[in-house]
C-alpha cells in the first residue's frame, strides 16, 4: 500500500492543540506501517521548517523520530516541500534518509501514472503569492535566517509562514480554480492520477481517463490518500 499525506501544519496552533494533531498523525503512522510500501509527504507537514547547520526545531522531534523508524524499516519516504516548510537543507537526507524535493514529481505505480505536487503557485492570477514565495525563498533571506540566533530565525520563519497561510486562506479560488485546471491539463497529458494538497479541501474530481485528488488538511478534518495498486482512495483519519 502507498500512502499520501499533506498539510498537517505542525506548529500552526498552540502547543497543546499541536500535540493532539501530532498524536493523531503518529497513531496513523503506527497503524499503517505493517503494509506501507511507500509514504509520500506532499508538503506543509510543518507550518514552518528551518534547519541550521547544527540546530533543528525541537517541537517536531517525535515526528522526526517516527519518520526515522520508517526509513530504518526500509520504507521509502519522499518529501515534497510546500509553501510553509521550505527551509530545508541537509538534515532530512543526512539524518532521516529522506529525499526532500522542491519540484513536482512524476511517478509510476503498478502501471498507473501519478503527477504529485503540493499545489502552491497553481492558482490562476496568483501573482501575489508567487512574489511572496520568491521573497521568502531567496538566498539573501535564507542567509539572514542562518546568521541570527535560531530562536529568532525560527520565530521569523514561523511569522513568515503565517503570512503565507493568511494569503492562501483568504484567496478566492473560484469555481474554475487554477489547481483544477492544472490537474485537468495533466490528465489530458496522460496521467491517471494528479495528487495535490495546499487547497485545504478534500477533492475527488474525475476528468477524462484520470482523477484529480486533493488530500485536504489536518487542522479540521484530517485525511490522507491510499493506493492499493488498483485504485486511489481518500480516507478520513
PyMOL commands that set and color helices and strands:
alter all, ss='L'
color gray80, all
select helices_A, chain A and resi 15-35+58-72+91-96+127-137+139-147+150-170+178-188
alter helices_A, ss='H'
color red, helices_A
select strands_A, chain A and resi 2-5+38-41+76-80+99-101+105-109+112-117+193-196+202-207+210-215+223-227+232-236
alter strands_A, ss='S'
color yellow, strands_A
deselect
rebuild
show_as cartoon
